[in-house]
Amino acid sequence: MPADLAVIGLGHLGLPLVQAAVAAGIDTVGYDTDPRSCAELRAGRTPVEGSLTASEIRRMLSGGFRPTTSAAELGRVRTAVMCSPTPLGPDRTVDLTALGDAARALAARLRPHTTVVLESAVPPGTTENFLRPLLEEGSGLTAGRDFHLACSPSRLDPGNRTHTYASTPKVIGGLTSACTESAAAFYGRLTDKVVRARGPREAEMTKVLETNFRHVNIALVNEMAVACHDLGVDLWDVIRCAETKPFGFQPFRPGPGVGGHGVPVDPGCLPYSSRTPGHPLRMVSLAQEINDRMPSYVIRRCATLLNEHGKSVRGARVLLLGVTYKPDSADQEAAPAREIATRLMDMGAQIGYHDPHVLDWRVRELPVPRADSLYEAAAAADLTVLLQQHRTYDLQGLAVKAQLLLDTRGATPAGAAHRL
């Protein structure tokens, strides 16, 4: 059965788009090469941690959403949106393997007048230099003449009920002005505002800027956290005071490390382009280096606190609270909790955890004991470490029960715990 829209890649990017499209009355098919994911979706379950709830999936299905592993469906749509994962590889460059596979599957079935949009996070130039050749070679069609091609990077904030898909402006940059307008017409059905970029590279670079802005500013406050601790200054009070300035300041807060799906991208590294600028963003590299050091800093603070209370890390019972990358979500993507747990285990600590959103947690493929009673576990632990501030945590009560509490989020009342 033909559909108006094909969402290619049913992960953390694709599923929210499907939800928005179905809610707007758009007939939608979802394509993914993973049969397990499609089976889970057809059964009304989410295959992605921290993504949509089972009830939301069921509403999508009742609204006509059809998940499939059949690439034949891609040849029957007016619009195809590519939401393939683009993780960082071992060398910290973006891995475009999944996007390339998806592009080849679409190209073999691409019809004239189709609008193709890239939402995946990619370095500038990917739409024109990587995606366009694959689509043209596989289809025999020409982008900008026979089909529309544009980039509209995802701006998702999972779990955010204030900034929804509809209320978050969509940036769109097309290969031609007609490409931009075709994509804008599609997204105009889903969002309240469409922002037209000059072209695909500007749209791609918008995502790079937004992500790197976050990482650089988090790195700044992470460095401030270390310096303030050494100086005996309460950084959290400093931030509270600084954020009263009505101009020229935006508050960011330190933490045990940076997680999530948005990774810092250095546009000076484009292996497929002959027009690589060759000028890496040194600020981005330094920010990543600083943020990558935070789990080690947390470990040092843990060891120091235990030592100050006459205990060694070896043999200590350490309870980790909140193992997800953001509060009130089950998504563990790149969360620092696993690295912190691994390092503590290497030092001989006995690790336990509690997280209301994660019922099973593994480190090095081994299950970590989950605390059934939070207060009892905190009272029994030599050290409790708050890694993520879930809404359900009674932090004031926890501070009373815990023998020793390290708060990496500045969430406990002043003086109630040791802060990062």
N, C-alpha and C positions, 0 to 999 in steps of 0.2 A: 504494500500500500504506500503510495507517495506521501511524503511529509513536507511541511514547510521548512523544517530546520533539522540539521544533523549536528549533534554535539559530539565531537571526536575526542575521546578521552574522558572517562567517567570517574575522575578523581576529585581532589579538593577544589579544582577550578571548574570542571565540567558540571558537577552536580548542582551547585547553586545557580548556574546559568539555566540548566534544565528546569529547575524549580521556578525561576522567574519567567521563563518562556511559557511553561504550562499554565502558570497563573494568569498570563496575558492572553491565553486562549490560542497559543501557537501550537500546531500539531508537530510534535517533536519526537525524533528517534535518537537514541544514544548509541554510539559505536565504541566498543572497546575490544581489544584483542584478548583480554583476560576472561575466559569463560566463567571463572569463579565469581568475579565481580558482577557479571551480568546475571548469573544465577542468584546471587544474594539479592540483587535489586529486584528481580522478578518475584522473589519470595517476600518482598517488602522489608528487606533489611539493608542497612547501609554497609558497604564494603570498606568504607574509609573512616578511620577513627577521627572523632571530633568534627565530622561533617554533619549531614542532615540526620534528623531523628527518624525512627521507623515510621512514625505517624506521618511525617512529611513525605517520606518515600511512598507510602501507600496512597497519599493524596495525589502525588504525581502520576502514579500508575492509573488511578481512577480517572485522572484527567487526560489519559491517552498516551502517556509516555511509554515508549517501547525500547528497552535496552536490548542490544543485539551484538553478536560477534560476526554477523554477516556483512561484509564490505559491500555487497550488492545494493544495500540500502542507500549507500552514499551517492548513487547515480540517480536518485529520485527526489532530490531536494532542491529548494531554491537558494538556501543559505547553508553553508557549512562553517562551523566555528571550531577551530583547532585549539584544544585545551590539553595537549599532551604534556607530560612532566618533562621538565628541563633541569635536572639536578646538576650540582657541581660534581665533576669527576675527580679522581685522585689528584690531578694536577691543578685543581681549583678552577678549571675552565668549564664553561657550560657544556653539558653533554646533550647534544641534539639528536641522539640516536632514535629515541621514541618519536620525536617530531618528524624525522626523516621517513621512518616507517609509515607513519600516518599519512604523510604527504604522498607517498607512492601509492598507498591504498586508495586515496581520494583521486589522484591523477588518472588512474586507470579507468575511472568511471565518471570523470568530470564532464559535465555538459555545458554547452554555451549558455551564457547569461547567468550562470551561478555566481553568487557572491561568496567569496572565501575570506574569512577573517581569522587572524592569528591572535589568540589571547595569552598564550604561554609567555613567561618571562624569558626574554632573549636579549643578547647584545645588539646594539644598533647595527643595521645592515642585514639582519637575518631574513627579514621578509623579502627583500630584493635579491640578496646574493645567495641565499640558501633555499628558501621556500619556493620562490618564483621559478628558478630553473627546474626544480623537481616536478612542479605542477605542469609546466609547459612541455617538458620532455616526455612526461608520461601521458599527456592528454593530446598533444598536437595542437593545442590551443594557445593563444597569446594573451597574457595578462594585460588588462587595460583595454583590450579590444574585444576579445571573445568572452572573457569573464572578468569579474571585478575582484580585486585583491586589496586587502587593507589589514592594518594592525590596530587592535584595540586592547591594550594590556589590561589584565585583570587588576581590579582594585579591591579585592575581597578583604574583609576583616572578619574571620570566622567567629560566630557567636555574638557579634555586635548587633544589638537590636535597635540602636539609634541610627546608625548609618547603614541602611539596607541597600539591596541591589538597586531599588528604584530611586532612592534618594542620593545615591553617589553618582556624580557626573561621570560619563564615559568619554574618554579621549579616543579619537579616531583619526588615523592618518592613512589615506588611500594612495595607491600607486598613481592614480589620476584623480581629478576633481570628481569625475563621475563615479569612480570607485568609492571615494569618501562619502558621497551623497547616498549611494546604494547602501553602504554599511550604516550610515546615520539613520536612514529610513527604517532599517531593521531594529537598531538599538533604541530608536525613538519610541518603539512599542514597549520597551522594558524599563527605561529610565526617564527621570524627569528632565534631565539636561544632557545634551550631547555637546562635546567640545571638539571642534575640528582642528587638527594639527596640520602643519604644512605638508607633511608626508609621512610615510612609514617610519623613517629614521627618527623623526621628531617624536612620534608616538612611542617608539621603543625606548628612546632616551628619557622620556618622561618617567617611565617605570624605573629606569636605572637611577635617576635623580631621586625619586621618592624613596626607594629602598636604601640608597647610600646615605641620604639625609638622616634616616632613622639610625643606621648603624654608626655613623660618625658622631651623632649627638649622644647616643647611648655610651659610646666609647669615652666621650668626654666626662660624663657623670660617673662612669666606672673608675676612671682615673682619679676623679675628685673624691670618690668614696675611699680609695686606698689612702690618698693624701690626708683627708680629713680624719680618718681613724688614727693615723700616725700623729697628727697634731692635736688630737683630743677635741675635734670640732664635730658637732652634730650636723652632718650633711643634710639630713632630712629636714631639720629646722631651717637650714640655709635655703633649700629648695622652696620650702613653704614661704619664706620671706621673699625670695626672688620672683616667684610667680605672681606676686601682687603688682609687679611692674606691668603697666598696661600696654607697653610697646617694646619691641626689640628683644623679647625673651619668650621662649616656649619651653615649658617644663618637660624634662625627661628624667627618668629615675633609674638608679643602678640596679643590678641584680646579679645572680650567680652565673650568668652567661646569656647569650642571645640565641633564641630558637626560632622556629617558624619556617614557612616555605619561601619567604622572600630573602634571598641570599645576596650579599653585596657583589656587584658585578663591575669588573674593570673593563671598560670599553677599549682599552689599549691592547687587549688580547683577542683578536679575531682571526683564528687560524685559517678560515676559509676565504678571507678577503685580501686582495692585493693592495688595498688602500688602508691598511692598518695604520692608525696615527703613530704608533710607536711611542706614545707618551702615557705611560700608566698613571693612574690616579694615586699618587703616593698617600694622600689623606685616607683613601679607602683601604689601602693595604695596611696602613698603620692602625686604623680603627679595627680592622679584623684581627690584627695581632693583639691589640689590647683586649678585645672582647673574648678572644680565645684563651686569654690568660685567667679569666675570672674563675673558672672552676678550680684551678690550682690555688688561687687566692682563698677561695672558700675552704679548701682542704687545710691550708695553713692556719686559717682562723679557727677551724675545728680543733686542730692539734694543739694550738695555743690555749684555747679555752679549757680543754680537757687537762692539759698540763697544769694550768693555773689552779685547777681544782683537785690536783693530786692524782690524776689518772692518765694512763697512756692510751693512745689510739688503739694499740694492739689489745684485743680483748674487750674493747669498749662496745657497749650496745648503743648504736646510733639509729635514730628514727628519722627518716626523710619524709617531709610532708609536702605533697603536691609534686608530681613527677611529669606534668604536662608542660608545654611551652608557653601557654597563656592561661589565665584564670577562667574557671567555669567552663572548661572544654576538655574533651578526652584526647585531643590531638597531641601526640608526643614528638612531632617532627622536630628533630635537632635540639630537643630540650636538653639542658645541661645536666639534668638529674642522673642520667645513665653514666656519664663520665665521672661525676662526683662519687657515685656509688662504687664504680670500678676502682677508683683510686683509694677509697676508704677500705675496700675489701683487700686490695693489695697491701695495705698497711696493717691488716689483721683485725679490722673492726668487724663486728657482727651487725649486719645491716637489716633493717626492717623498713617498711614504708606504709604510708596511708595516703589514699587519694580517693575521694568519693566518685570520681569519674573513671578510674582505672581499677578494675577488679583483678586483673592478672598482669604482673609486671616481671620482666625477665632481664637479667644482666648476664652477659656472656652465655646466653641460652639457658641459664639456670633460673628457676623461679625464686623471687625474693619474697620472704614472708610478709603477708599483709596484716596489719593490725585491725582487729575487729572492733575493739574499743579504743578510741583515740586517746581519751584521758588516761586510761589505765596504761596504755603503751607509753605515753609521754612520761608518766610517773615512774615507770620501770626503766626507761632508757637513761643512759648516762648523759646523752646529748640528743636533743631534738633540733632538727634544722628545717626551718620553713623555707622551701624553695619556690613554692607557688601559692599565691594568696587566693584560694577559692572562697567564694562567698559564704559557704556553709561553715567555715571554720570560725569558732568562737575564740578569737585570739587572746582576749583578756582572760578567759577561763583557762585557756591553754598555758598562758604565761604563769598562772598560779600553780598548775598541776605539774609542769615540766621541771625536772631537776635542774636542767641547764638548757637554755633556748637561744639559738642563733637565728636571728631574723634577717634574711637576705633581701627582703622586700620593703623594710621600713613600715610594716603594717601593724605592728603591735604598739600599744601606748608607750609614750616616752618613759624610759626607765624600767619597763616591764621585761625587757629582754636585751640581749647583746645584739646590736645592729651591725650590718655589714660595714 
